[in-house]
Amino acid sequence: MGIGEQIRKQRQAKGLTQDELGALVHIDGRQISRYENGKVQPTAKILRRFAEAFSVPLEALTGPIEQTIAASGFQDQELYQQ
């Protein structure tokens, strides 16, 4: 499940509309829709805001760090882990 799907899942679990979530994380509700539909990817800063708004660890949105690294195409995992 992608980041956008996880954002939608968490938002719906909290009973929030896109506009309500947008207000919590200080972005427009239309941008929430773009994230959820995979049209754009949220920055790390925005992902942290989502995690805080949902009261979940960041990995609940991104998946395990190993999968995130692999999906990003980051080659030097040893350097990343330092």
Protein Blocks (a to p, Z undefined) as FASTA:
>chain_A
ZZklmmmmmmmmnopafklmmmmnopafklmmmmmnomaccdfklmmmmmmmnopafklm
nopfklmmmmnopablmlmmZZ
